[in-house]
């Protein structure tokens, strides 16, 4: 991979030598990279978008991929609308990003809501361009944060910052086929999309509402070699018999805490694969990747800067200063992205154990048990160690005495146990918790459930009760 090309303003630049054998696949169609390099899905309307602040509001991920390539370097600002965006927030997003044009497709969400001077619809197929329009602008890439109840924050990135983690990356060559459980309209999925482009690789896109078995079958059919998702994505995949059809060379986790149980399960399922987990956020960018098979990350990552990425831990919270980080927030209520020293406060809490930092949980997700602080992820990591547990969700329940207690919903591995054996299994899990956790962190009750809700971001859907 010639990473000097990463300084280019346009993604088309990376497709100039595209092989006819490279494709982007979605559930219903495919697009050849060589065709994309010299074509358009936006027809003769493409030049109308030049220099504008554009909202990308496509419903199809393949249409999204094509538009990202066409618009980078052409438009002044490109705001990517995530698949679960609340239509009540559209007006605030358009005002905050100063949007004056929109790109949609037939599957676009609530497309009637976009009353803008310029409206271009992506169409199926790729038409040949006589000559690609000049792409010399340093496009601002705007992504919306997830997990907030109000108007999402709008985070500004540059193409150079987004592609910086790929310098010297592993997935290079036209025999590489990337796949992702993520949606590419989110930071984690966008990273895989960019890795495929810069690495001369094909890419198998996910599809909203597609059963996991069907997605795994598609990944197998297209010969996926590198596959990425959240730990929750992977736990869901491991519950499907179709997971046996794929044999990736590289398995990547990000977006949530990768505890030892999921790392060990993936190592057992894919013994020939490199299993790695990355730390990244929409604001901080990609901070590091760990391929040693252990949860957390070495303390030396904090003690010494790596690839221009500096990290520190302040009051238990991980902070990152990096050229990969976002440039700023935009919008009328935008807060500062960094602290006085230029570090992004991630809000992810870490603890140092034996020269290794381990993630405890989100600062905003702490449960208060009679004045004592509990990270649900810490308890889940212990429960997930049990050999018959696939995944778990720890949540609070109101208590008249302590304010809250913790309870756990647990999904078992297929065929784990039935009937009276469940009572004994609950006892085993509670015993495991008592051995590893202080008393106030031990679940007051455990319920076995068939599945847990996964949010559109790919993370466990956490709720308060």
C-alpha positions in Angstrom: 0.0 0.0 0.0 1.4 3.4 -1.0 0.3 5.4 2.0 1.7 8.6 0.6 -1.5 8.5 -1.4 -3.4 9.1 1.9 -2.7 12.8 1.6 -5.0 13.0 -1.5 -8.2 15.0 -1.1 -10.4 12.5 -3.0 -11.1 8.8 -2.6 -11.2 8.5 -6.3 -7.4 8.9 -6.2 -7.1 5.5 -4.5 -9.1 3.8 -7.2 -7.0 4.9 -10.1 -5.3 1.5 -10.4 -8.4 -0.5 -9.3 -8.4 -4.2 -10.3 -11.5 -5.4 -12.3 -11.7 -8.1 -9.7 -12.5 -5.8 -6.8 -16.1 -5.2 -5.8 -18.3 -3.7 -3.1 -21.1 -6.1 -2.4 -24.4 -5.5 -0.6 -27.3 -7.8 -0.1 -28.8 -7.3 -3.5 -26.1 -5.9 -5.8 -22.5 -5.3 -6.4 -20.3 -2.5 -7.9 -17.0 -3.0 -9.5 -14.2 -0.8 -8.2 -12.8 -0.1 -11.7 -16.3 1.1 -12.8 -16.6 3.3 -9.7 -13.2 4.9 -10.5 -14.4 6.2 -13.8 -18.1 6.5 -13.2 -21.0 8.1 -11.3 -24.1 7.0 -9.5 -25.3 10.7 -9.3 -25.5 11.3 -13.1 -25.2 14.7 -14.6 -26.2 16.3 -11.3 -22.8 15.7 -9.7 -21.2 19.0 -10.6 -24.1 20.9 -9.0 -22.8 19.6 -5.6 -19.3 21.0 -6.0 -18.3 23.3 -3.2 -21.5 22.8 -1.2 -22.2 21.5 2.3 -23.9 18.2 1.5 -26.1 15.9 3.7 -25.6 12.3 2.7 -29.0 10.7 3.5 -28.9 7.5 1.6 -30.7 4.4 2.8 -28.6 1.8 0.9 -25.1 1.2 2.1 -23.9 0.6 -1.4 -25.3 3.9 -2.5 -23.6 5.4 0.5 -20.2 3.9 -0.5 -20.5 5.2 -4.0 -21.5 8.7 -2.9 -18.6 8.9 -0.4 -16.2 8.2 -3.2 -17.8 10.7 -5.5 -18.2 13.6 -3.0 -14.9 13.4 -1.2 -12.7 16.3 -2.4 -15.6 17.7 -4.4 -17.8 19.2 -1.7 -16.9 21.6 1.1 -18.5 19.6 3.8 -20.0 16.1 3.8 -22.4 15.2 6.7 -23.1 11.5 6.9 -26.6 10.7 8.3 -26.6 7.4 10.3 -29.2 4.8 9.7 -31.1 5.3 12.9 -31.1 9.2 12.9 -34.2 10.7 14.5 -36.2 12.7 12.0 -37.0 15.2 14.8 -33.3 16.2 14.7 -33.0 16.7 11.0 -33.6 20.4 11.1 -31.0 20.9 13.9 -28.4 18.9 11.9 -29.0 20.8 8.7 -28.7 24.1 10.5 -25.7 23.2 12.5 -23.8 21.8 9.5 -25.0 24.7 7.2 -26.3 22.2 4.7 -27.4 23.5 1.3 -27.7 20.2 -0.7 -28.8 16.6 -0.1 -28.0 13.3 -1.7 -30.7 10.7 -1.3 -31.7 7.4 -2.9 -35.1 5.5 -3.1 -34.4 4.0 0.4 -33.6 7.3 2.0 -35.2 7.8 5.4 -38.0 10.5 5.6 -36.7 12.0 2.4 -39.5 14.5 2.2 -38.0 16.2 5.2 -35.1 17.5 3.2 -36.2 20.8 1.7 -32.9 22.1 0.3 -31.9 24.2 -2.7 -30.1 21.2 -4.4 -31.4 17.6 -4.2 -29.7 14.8 -6.0 -30.8 11.2 -6.0 -28.4 8.3 -6.4 -29.6 5.8 -8.9 -28.9 2.0 -9.4 -26.0 1.4 -11.7 -22.9 3.4 -12.5 -22.8 5.6 -15.6 -19.5 6.4 -17.3 -18.1 9.9 -16.7 -16.5 11.7 -19.6 -14.1 13.2 -17.1 -14.4 13.1 -13.3 -15.0 16.6 -11.9 -11.9 18.3 -10.2 -11.5 17.2 -6.6 -9.2 19.6 -4.9 -11.2 20.6 -1.8 -10.2 19.5 1.7 -13.7 18.1 2.4 -14.8 18.2 6.0 -16.3 14.8 6.9 -19.0 15.2 9.6 -20.2 12.3 11.6 -22.9 12.2 14.2 -22.3 10.7 17.6 -24.5 7.9 18.9 -25.9 7.1 22.3 -27.4 10.5 23.2 -31.0 11.2 23.9 -30.9 14.7 22.5 -29.6 16.2 19.2 -26.4 14.2 18.4 -23.1 16.1 18.4 -21.6 16.7 15.0 -17.9 15.8 14.8 -15.6 17.1 12.0 -12.9 14.9 10.6 -10.5 15.3 7.6 -9.7 12.5 5.1 -6.0 12.6 6.2 -7.1 12.0 9.9 -9.5 9.3 9.0 -7.0 7.4 7.0 -4.0 7.9 9.3 -4.6 4.6 11.2 -4.1 2.7 7.9 -0.4 3.7 7.5 1.5 0.4 7.3 -1.8 -1.5 7.8 -2.1 -5.3 7.5 -4.8 -5.7 4.9 -3.1 -5.0 1.5 -3.7 -6.9 -1.7 -6.4 -7.9 -4.1 -6.9 -11.3 -2.5 -8.2 -9.4 0.6 -11.9 -9.3 1.1 -13.0 -7.1 4.0 -16.4 -7.6 5.7 -18.0 -5.7 8.5 -21.0 -6.1 10.7 -21.0 -2.3 11.1 -22.9 0.2 9.0 -20.4 2.3 7.1 -22.3 5.5 8.1 -20.8 5.1 11.6 -17.2 5.6 12.5 -16.3 1.9 13.0 -17.8 1.0 9.6 -16.3 3.9 7.8 -12.9 2.8 9.0 -13.4 -0.6 7.3 -14.7 1.0 4.2 -11.6 3.2 4.0 -9.3 0.2 4.8 -10.8 -1.7 1.8 -10.3 1.3 -0.5 -6.7 2.1 0.6 -5.8 -1.6 0.7 -6.9 -2.5 -2.8 -9.5 -4.9 -1.3 -13.1 -5.9 -1.9 -15.7 -5.2 0.7 -18.9 -7.0 1.8 -21.3 -4.5 3.3 -23.9 -5.3 6.0 -27.6 -4.8 5.5 -30.1 -3.5 8.0 -32.6 -6.1 9.1 -30.6 -9.0 7.5 -30.7 -12.1 9.6 -27.2 -12.9 11.0 -27.3 -16.3 9.3 -27.9 -14.7 5.9 -25.1 -12.2 6.4 -22.6 -14.9 7.4 -23.6 -16.9 4.4 -22.9 -13.9 2.1 -19.6 -13.4 3.8 -18.7 -17.0 3.2 -19.8 -16.8 -0.5 -17.6 -13.8 -1.2 -14.6 -15.4 0.6 -14.2 -12.9 3.4 -10.6 -12.8 4.8 -10.8 -9.8 7.2 -13.9 -9.2 9.3 -14.8 -6.5 11.8 -17.5 -5.8 14.4 -18.3 -5.0 17.9 -18.0 -7.7 20.6 -21.8 -7.8 20.6 -21.8 -8.4 16.9 -19.4 -11.2 17.3 -21.3 -12.8 20.2 -24.4 -12.8 18.0 -22.4 -14.3 15.1 -21.0 -17.1 17.3 -24.6 -18.1 18.2 -25.3 -18.9 14.6 -24.3 -22.3 13.0 -23.5 -20.3 9.8 -20.4 -18.9 11.5 -18.7 -22.3 10.7 -18.9 -21.3 7.0 -16.4 -18.5 7.3 -12.6 -18.8 7.9 -11.2 -15.2 8.1 -7.5 -14.6 8.5 -8.0 -11.5 10.6 -10.8 -10.9 13.2 -11.2 -7.4 14.5 -13.2 -6.1 17.4 -13.9 -2.5 18.4 -16.7 -0.2 19.7 -17.2 -2.0 23.0 -15.0 -3.6 25.7 -13.4 -6.7 24.3 -13.3 -8.9 27.4 -11.2 -12.1 27.7 -14.2 -14.4 27.2 -15.0 -13.1 23.7 -11.3 -13.0 22.7 -10.9 -16.6 23.8 -14.1 -17.7 22.0 -12.9 -16.2 18.8 -9.5 -17.7 19.1 -11.1 -21.1 19.6 -13.5 -20.6 16.7 -10.9 -19.3 14.3 -7.6 -20.9 15.4 -5.7 -19.7 12.3 -6.8 -16.1 12.5 -5.2 -13.1 14.1 -7.7 -11.9 16.6 -7.2 -8.2 17.4 -9.2 -5.5 19.1 -8.9 -1.7 18.5 -9.8 1.3 20.6 -11.6 4.0 18.7 -14.3 6.6 19.1 -15.9 9.1 16.8 -14.2 12.0 18.6 -10.7 10.5 19.4 -10.3 8.4 16.2 -8.3 5.1 16.3 -5.9 5.2 19.2 -4.4 1.7 19.1 -4.8 -2.0 18.1 -3.9 -5.0 20.2 -3.2 -8.4 18.7 -1.7 -10.3 21.7 -5.0 -12.1 22.6 -5.4 -10.3 25.9 -8.1 -7.9 27.0 -7.0 -4.3 27.7 -3.8 -2.8 26.5 -0.1 -2.6 27.7 0.7 0.3 30.1 3.6 1.3 27.8 0.9 2.6 25.4 0.3 5.4 28.0 3.9 5.8 28.9 5.2 6.3 25.4 3.6 8.0 22.3 3.0 5.6 19.4 2.5 6.7 15.8 1.9 10.3 17.0 -0.9 9.1 19.4 -0.4 10.2 23.1 -2.6 8.8 25.9 -2.9 9.7 29.6 -5.2 8.6 32.4 -6.7 11.3 34.5 -9.1 10.5 37.3 -9.4 7.0 35.8 -10.6 8.3 32.4 -8.6 7.6 29.3 -7.6 10.8 27.3 -6.1 10.9 23.8 -4.2 13.5 21.8 -3.7 12.4 18.2 -3.6 13.5 14.6 -6.3 10.9 14.0 -8.7 12.7 16.3 -11.6 14.8 15.1 -10.8 18.5 14.4 -13.8 20.0 16.3 -17.5 19.9 17.0 -19.8 22.1 14.9 -23.2 23.5 15.6 -24.5 26.3 17.8 -24.2 24.4 21.1 -20.9 22.7 20.2 -18.7 22.2 23.3 -14.9 22.1 23.1 -13.7 18.8 21.7 -10.4 18.8 23.7 -9.2 19.8 27.2 -6.7 22.6 27.8 -3.8 20.3 26.8 -5.4 19.2 23.6 -6.6 15.8 24.8 -10.0 14.2 24.1 -11.6 13.0 27.2 -13.1 9.6 26.0 -15.2 9.0 29.1 -13.9 5.4 29.1 -12.7 4.4 32.6 -9.6 2.2 32.9 -7.7 0.5 35.7 -4.1 -0.6 35.9 -3.4 -4.2 36.7 0.0 -5.8 36.4 1.4 -3.4 33.8 -1.8 -3.5 31.7 -4.8 -1.2 31.6 -8.2 -2.9 31.6 -11.4 -1.1 30.6 -13.9 -0.9 33.5 -16.8 0.8 31.7 -18.2 4.2 30.7 -18.1 7.0 33.2 -21.8 7.9 32.3 -22.9 4.3 32.7 -22.0 3.9 36.4 -24.7 2.4 38.7 -24.9 3.8 42.2 -25.4 1.1 44.8 -25.8 2.7 48.2 -23.1 5.3 47.4 -20.8 2.7 45.9 -19.9 2.9 42.2 -20.5 -0.1 39.9 -19.5 -0.4 36.2 -21.9 -3.0 34.6 -19.2 -4.0 32.1 -17.0 -5.2 34.9 -19.7 -7.6 36.2 -20.5 -8.7 32.6 -16.9 -9.6 32.0 -17.0 -12.0 35.0 -20.3 -13.6 34.0 -19.1 -14.0 30.5 -16.1 -16.1 31.7 -18.5 -19.0 32.5 -18.1 -21.6 29.8 -21.9 -21.9 29.2 -22.5 -18.1 28.9 -22.5 -16.5 25.5 -23.2 -12.9 26.6 -24.8 -10.9 29.4 -26.2 -7.5 30.3 -26.0 -6.1 33.8 -28.5 -3.3 34.6 -29.9 -1.5 37.7 -33.1 -2.2 39.4 -34.6 0.3 41.9 -34.3 -0.6 45.6 -35.9 1.2 48.5 -32.8 0.5 50.7 -29.8 1.1 48.5 -31.4 3.1 45.7 -30.4 0.5 43.1 -29.3 -3.1 43.0 -27.8 -4.9 40.0 -29.5 -7.7 38.1 -28.2 -9.6 35.1 -29.8 -10.9 31.9 -27.8 -13.8 30.5 -27.8 -15.6 27.1 -26.5 -19.1 27.2 -24.5 -20.9 24.5 -26.6 -23.2 22.3 -27.5 -26.4 24.1 -26.0 -25.2 27.4 -28.6 -26.7 29.7 -32.3 -27.0 30.3 -34.9 -27.5 33.0 -33.6 -28.0 36.5 -30.0 -27.6 35.4 -30.7 -23.8 35.1 -31.0 -23.5 38.8 -27.7 -25.1 39.3 -26.2 -22.9 36.6 -27.4 -19.7 38.3 -25.7 -20.9 41.4 -22.4 -21.5 39.5 -22.5 -18.0 37.9 -23.2 -16.3 41.3 -20.3 -18.3 42.8 -18.1 -17.0 40.1 -19.2 -13.5 40.8 -18.6 -13.9 44.6 -15.1 -15.1 44.0 -14.2 -12.2 41.7 -16.2 -9.2 42.9 -17.0 -7.3 46.1 -20.4 -7.9 47.6 -22.1 -4.8 46.3 -21.3 -5.8 42.7 -22.8 -9.3 42.9 -26.1 -9.5 40.9 -29.2 -9.7 43.1 -30.8 -11.9 40.5 -30.0 -13.6 37.2 -32.5 -14.2 34.4 -31.8 -16.4 31.4 -33.0 -14.8 28.1 -33.0 -16.0 24.5 -31.3 -12.8 23.2 -30.2 -9.3 24.1 -31.1 -6.2 22.1 -28.3 -4.8 19.9 -28.5 -1.1 19.0 -28.0 0.2 15.5 -24.4 1.1 16.5 -23.7 -2.6 17.1 -23.4 -2.1 20.9 -25.6 -3.7 23.6 -28.7 -1.6 24.1 -28.4 -0.5 27.7 -31.5 0.7 29.5 -32.2 2.0 33.0 -35.0 0.6 35.1 
